Amino acid sequence: MNASSTPVAPPRGKPRGRSVRSREEKYDERRTQLAESALATLGELGYARTSLREIAQNSEFTHGVVHYYFASKIELIVHCVRYYKAKCVTRYDDVVALSTTAEELAERFADKLVETLADEAPMHRLWYDLRTQSMFDVELRDDVMEIDKTLEAMIWRVLTRYSELAGRPVCFDSPTAYALLDGVFEKAVLAHLAERPEALVDLRRRALGVLPVLLAT
């Protein structure tokens, strides 16, 4: 066998596809770090009063770094809310999985609503702020509607399991049921931010009152 026909061993090292994925993963990780850092500022100041520079000033990252990973304030805010809401939609999974009676599920669900409002009121305020802004800003609209759909699906999972345990069908469609419960929660967010002491108690009471009404008699 001559030299020209001698097989050549392939070069060692990581496949090109893997290195590309690694860079993408690192890029996504940094965007997530920026989102986590930005959420506190966004929750405090809201959509209109927050700029990329303001976010940088209240984080460990420079304005240049923030702008490198996010071309605009809208892109950053949508990413932040998506990141936060992606965690929110799994919050009630244990409520659905562990409850063995309709009454237990209702209690667990109401308690979890109170817990998330008490612990994360600024994040909920940011969400409602962004949802309102999407009525005026077309750049936000599709993303907000998509996030809203995931929240609706989350509530529907809770409600359908509640229906199964109660042995009674749901008498509203998914959008209507979500609108009713979301209205209860939004009202509670406003009362809690206004520092009304009864806000959390009222939220729990109303949630427990709404759930049975959503089922057929």
C-alpha positions as CSV (number, residue, x, y, z in Angstrom):
1,M,0.0,0.0,0.0
2,N,1.5,3.3,-1.0
3,A,1.5,6.5,1.1
4,S,-1.3,8.1,-0.8
5,S,-3.6,5.2,0.1
6,T,-2.8,5.0,3.8
7,P,-5.9,5.9,5.8
8,V,-5.6,9.1,7.8
9,A,-6.9,9.0,11.4
10,P,-9.6,11.6,12.0
11,P,-8.5,14.6,14.1
12,R,-9.3,14.3,17.7
13,G,-11.4,16.7,19.6
14,K,-15.1,17.6,20.1
15,P,-17.4,17.4,17.0
16,R,-18.1,20.7,15.5
17,G,-21.9,20.4,16.3
18,R,-21.1,19.9,20.0
19,S,-18.9,23.0,20.2
20,V,-21.6,25.1,18.5
21,R,-24.2,23.8,20.9
22,S,-21.9,24.6,23.8
23,R,-21.6,28.2,22.6
24,E,-25.3,28.5,22.3
25,E,-25.8,27.1,25.8
26,K,-23.4,29.5,27.2
27,Y,-25.1,32.4,25.4
28,D,-28.5,31.2,26.8
29,E,-27.1,30.9,30.3
30,R,-25.8,34.4,30.2
31,R,-29.2,35.7,29.0
32,T,-30.8,33.8,31.9
33,Q,-28.3,35.4,34.3
34,L,-29.2,38.8,33.0
35,A,-32.9,38.0,33.2
36,E,-32.6,37.0,36.9
37,S,-30.6,40.1,37.6
38,A,-33.1,42.4,35.8
39,L,-36.3,41.0,37.3
40,A,-35.8,42.8,40.6
41,T,-35.4,46.2,38.9
42,L,-38.3,45.6,36.5
43,G,-40.5,44.5,39.3
44,E,-39.7,47.6,41.3
45,L,-39.9,50.2,38.5
46,G,-42.2,48.7,35.9
47,Y,-42.1,48.6,32.2
48,A,-42.3,52.4,31.4
49,R,-39.6,53.5,33.9
50,T,-37.0,50.8,33.1
51,S,-34.3,51.2,30.5
52,L,-31.4,48.9,29.7
53,R,-29.1,51.4,31.4
54,E,-31.2,51.4,34.5
55,I,-31.1,47.6,34.6
56,A,-27.3,47.6,34.2
57,Q,-26.9,50.2,37.0
58,N,-28.8,47.9,39.4
59,S,-26.9,44.7,38.4
60,E,-23.4,43.3,38.2
61,F,-23.4,43.7,34.4
62,T,-22.3,46.7,32.4
63,H,-24.7,48.5,30.0
64,G,-22.6,47.2,27.1
65,V,-23.0,43.6,28.2
66,V,-26.7,44.0,28.7
67,H,-27.1,45.6,25.2
68,Y,-24.9,42.8,23.6
69,Y,-27.3,40.1,24.8
70,F,-30.5,42.0,24.3
71,A,-31.0,44.4,21.4
72,S,-33.8,46.3,23.1
73,K,-35.7,46.8,26.4
74,I,-38.7,45.0,25.0
75,E,-36.6,41.9,24.1
76,L,-35.1,41.8,27.6
77,I,-38.4,42.3,29.4
78,V,-40.2,39.7,27.4
79,H,-37.3,37.3,28.0
80,C,-37.5,38.0,31.8
81,V,-41.2,37.5,32.0
82,R,-41.0,34.3,29.9
83,Y,-38.3,33.0,32.3
84,Y,-40.4,33.8,35.4
85,K,-43.7,32.5,34.0
86,A,-42.0,29.3,32.8
87,K,-41.4,28.5,36.5
88,C,-44.8,29.7,37.5
89,V,-46.7,27.3,35.3
90,T,-45.2,24.3,37.1
91,R,-46.1,25.8,40.6
92,Y,-49.4,23.9,40.8
93,D,-48.2,20.6,39.6
94,D,-48.0,19.2,43.1
95,V,-51.4,20.5,43.9
96,V,-52.8,18.5,41.0
97,A,-50.7,15.4,41.7
98,L,-51.0,15.1,45.4
99,S,-54.6,16.1,46.2
100,T,-56.9,13.2,46.7
101,T,-60.2,15.0,47.2
102,A,-61.8,18.1,45.7
103,E,-61.7,19.9,49.0
104,E,-58.0,19.2,49.5
105,L,-57.2,20.4,46.0
106,A,-59.1,23.6,46.6
107,E,-57.3,24.3,49.9
108,R,-53.9,23.6,48.4
109,F,-54.7,25.8,45.4
110,A,-55.9,28.7,47.5
111,D,-52.9,28.4,49.8
112,K,-50.5,28.4,46.8
113,L,-52.1,31.5,45.4
114,V,-51.6,33.3,48.7
115,E,-48.0,32.1,48.9
116,T,-47.0,33.3,45.5
117,L,-48.7,36.7,46.0
118,A,-47.0,37.2,49.4
119,D,-43.6,36.1,48.1
120,E,-43.5,37.5,44.6
121,A,-45.9,40.5,44.4
122,P,-43.5,42.7,42.3
123,M,-43.2,40.0,39.6
124,H,-47.0,39.7,39.3
125,R,-47.2,43.5,39.1
126,L,-44.7,43.4,36.3
127,W,-46.7,40.8,34.4
128,Y,-50.0,42.8,34.7
129,D,-48.1,45.9,33.6
130,L,-46.7,44.2,30.6
131,R,-50.0,42.7,29.7
132,T,-51.6,46.2,29.8
133,Q,-48.7,47.7,27.7
134,S,-49.3,45.0,25.0
135,M,-52.6,46.7,24.2
136,F,-50.7,49.7,23.0
137,D,-47.3,48.2,21.9
138,V,-47.7,45.7,19.0
139,E,-44.1,44.4,19.6
140,L,-45.2,43.0,22.9
141,R,-48.6,41.6,21.9
142,D,-47.8,38.2,20.4
143,D,-45.4,37.3,23.2
144,V,-47.8,38.4,25.9
145,M,-50.7,36.4,24.4
146,E,-48.5,33.3,24.2
147,I,-47.5,33.6,27.8
148,D,-51.1,34.2,28.8
149,K,-52.0,31.0,27.0
150,T,-49.6,29.0,29.1
151,L,-51.1,30.5,32.3
152,E,-54.6,29.6,31.0
153,A,-53.4,26.0,30.4
154,M,-52.0,25.9,34.0
155,I,-55.3,26.9,35.5
156,W,-57.2,24.5,33.3
157,R,-55.1,21.6,34.5
158,V,-56.0,22.5,38.1
159,L,-59.7,22.9,37.3
160,T,-60.1,19.7,35.3
161,R,-58.5,17.7,38.2
162,Y,-60.7,19.5,40.6
163,S,-63.7,18.5,38.4
164,E,-62.6,14.9,38.3
165,L,-62.3,14.7,42.1
166,A,-65.6,16.4,42.7
167,G,-67.4,14.2,40.1
168,R,-68.9,17.3,38.5
169,P,-68.1,18.7,35.0
170,V,-66.7,22.1,34.4
171,C,-69.5,24.4,33.2
172,F,-67.2,27.0,31.6
173,D,-64.7,26.8,28.8
174,S,-61.0,27.3,29.5
175,P,-60.8,31.0,28.6
176,T,-63.8,32.0,30.8
177,A,-62.6,30.0,33.8
178,Y,-59.2,31.5,33.5
179,A,-60.6,35.0,33.2
180,L,-62.6,34.6,36.4
181,L,-59.7,33.3,38.5
182,D,-57.2,35.7,37.0
183,G,-59.6,38.6,37.8
184,V,-59.7,37.4,41.4
185,F,-55.9,37.2,41.6
186,E,-55.3,40.6,39.8
187,K,-57.6,42.3,42.3
188,A,-55.7,40.7,45.2
189,V,-52.4,41.9,43.7
190,L,-53.6,45.5,43.6
191,A,-54.9,45.3,47.2
192,H,-51.7,43.7,48.5
193,L,-49.5,46.3,46.8
194,A,-51.7,48.9,48.4
195,E,-50.8,47.3,51.8
196,R,-54.3,46.3,52.7
197,P,-54.0,43.8,55.5
198,E,-57.0,41.8,54.4
199,A,-55.7,41.2,50.8
200,L,-54.3,37.7,51.4
201,V,-57.2,36.5,53.5
202,D,-59.6,37.8,50.8
203,L,-57.7,36.1,48.0
204,R,-57.9,32.7,49.8
205,R,-61.6,33.2,50.5
206,R,-62.5,34.2,47.0
207,A,-60.5,31.4,45.4
208,L,-62.3,28.9,47.6
209,G,-65.6,30.5,46.6
210,V,-65.0,30.6,42.9
211,L,-63.8,27.0,42.3
212,P,-67.2,25.3,43.2
213,V,-69.1,27.9,41.0
214,L,-67.0,26.8,38.0
215,L,-68.5,23.3,38.2
216,A,-72.0,22.3,37.1
217,T,-74.5,21.6,39.9
